């Protein structure tokens, strides 16, 4: 049953304590019921994480994973992928959305990497200089590909941490900066891994499943107007 209630003004929010250790312990267990984000299947391989993340933009997880695996079966490293034309890459990653544009990005990236010994950059600034790579992708390559510190903030991470009342930000980039200032570093690399499935399947944009949420005791429900 969907319950409707007005949004509380900021001055009257509950502002419940947010014990990070307990929240992340609960999340780690709770999200095991769902598949991990597709890009994590290529963990430890910066190049494949980068390419899979590009394919994933505006594309469903199962489509992303299948497309990434088809492409990597033909060419799993930059040198091999340079042997594929942009149109060949496009065919392999279809039906990912915007496959033609993504194929052009990928073809340009593998040419760019050739000048640097096929090494994927390991800084946000250098990654963002690559075609199609934004800050979210750059952080994901650092954390999942290189096992370095970073905070990958997508729409789910941005929505959930603001709904909790943990931070108050307007954009994903602002959320990343706020989390870097507040969230203990030992949770930086896993926050995306946990909150992507949690946000997709449970703490959804409309009518989140508050009645069965294991984190309700720590959530201010900011902006929630309907819930289940």
Buried (B, 14 or more C-beta within 10 A) or exposed (E): EEEEEEEBEEEEEEEBEBEBEEBBEBBEEBBEEBBBBBBBBBBEBBBBBBBBBBBBBEBEBEBBBBBBBEBBEEBBBBEEBBEBEBEBBBEBBBEBBBBEBBBBBBBBBBEBBEEEEBEBBBEBEEBBEBBBBBBBBBBBBBBBBBEBEBBBBBBBBBBBBBBBBBBEBEEBBBBBBBBBEEBEEEBBBEBBBBBBBBBBBBBBEEBBEBEEBEBBEBBBBBEBEEBB
